[in-house]
Amino acid sequence: MSNGSKFQCCCYCCLNSLLLNRIQHEKEYEGSIEFKLSGNPFYSDRHGAVYARMVMAQLLANLRSQGYNLYCSADVSFGVDGMDLDSWGFRRVGPAWP
C-alpha cells in the first residue's frame, strides 16, 4: 500500500466511524484528497461543536500514529453560504523528524 493510500485509508476510516457514515464522496485532485461530508458537522453549537472538535483531534492522533504531521492549516476561501473552507496539509515524517 502506498503512503498516499495509507493516508487516505486512515482519514476515511476515522471520519466514517466517528461521523456515522456522513462521507458523501471522496475526490482526488492535484495530489490531494477531499472528503465531502453531508450536512455541516463543523458548523454546530454546544454538544455538536464539542463532538466535531473531538473528531478532528482523533483524526490528528490517528494520522500522527501513522507518521504524519500537520504541516499547514489554511483558510483558502470564503466558501458557500458564508462558511469558510479550510485545508490541512500533512507531511509524512520519519523518526528523525520530531
CORSULVEN-V931682 format. One record per pair of residues at least 12 apart in sequence whose C-alpha atoms are under 10 Angstrom apart, sorted by the first residue. I is the first residue (numbers start at 0). J is the second residue. D is the distance in whole Angstrom. If there is no record, write none. Layout:
# CORSULVEN-V931682
i->(I I)
j->(J J)
d->(D D)
This chain:
# CORSULVEN-V931682
i->(2 2 2 3 3 3 3 5 5 6 6 6 6 6 6 6 6 7 7 7 7 7 7 7 9 9 9 9 9 10 10 10 10 10 10 11 11 11 12 12 13 13 13 13 13 13 13 14 14 14 14 14 14 15 16 17 17 17 17 17 17 17 18 18 18 18 18 18 20 20 21 21 21 21 21 21 22 22 22 22 22 23 23 23 23 24 24 31 33 39 39 40 40 41 41 42 42 59 62 62 62 63 63 63 63 65 65 66 66 66 66 66 66 66 67 67 67 67 67 67 68 68 68 68 68 68 68 69 69 69 69 69 70 70 70 70 70 71 71 71 71 71 72 72 72 72 72 73 73 73 73 74 74 75)
j->(65 66 91 30 31 32 91 62 65 32 61 62 65 66 67 89 91 25 27 31 32 33 34 62 58 61 62 64 65 32 34 58 59 61 62 25 34 58 58 61 54 55 57 58 59 61 62 34 36 54 55 57 58 36 54 50 51 53 54 55 57 58 36 37 40 50 51 54 36 37 34 35 36 37 38 40 34 35 36 37 38 35 36 37 38 36 37 88 86 51 82 52 54 54 55 82 83 89 89 90 91 89 90 91 92 91 92 89 90 91 92 93 94 96 88 89 90 91 92 93 88 89 90 91 92 96 97 87 88 89 90 91 87 88 89 90 91 86 87 88 89 90 85 86 87 88 89 85 86 87 88 86 87 87)
d->(10 10 8 9 9 9 10 10 8 9 10 7 8 10 8 9 9 9 10 10 7 9 9 10 8 7 7 10 8 10 9 7 9 8 7 9 8 10 9 10 8 9 8 6 10 8 9 9 9 7 9 9 7 10 10 9 9 9 6 10 9 9 9 10 8 9 9 8 9 9 10 9 5 5 8 9 7 6 4 6 10 5 5 6 9 7 9 9 9 10 10 10 10 10 10 8 10 10 9 10 9 10 10 9 9 8 9 10 8 6 6 7 8 10 10 6 5 4 6 9 9 5 5 6 7 10 9 7 6 5 7 9 7 5 5 6 9 8 6 5 7 9 7 6 4 6 9 6 5 6 8 6 9 10)
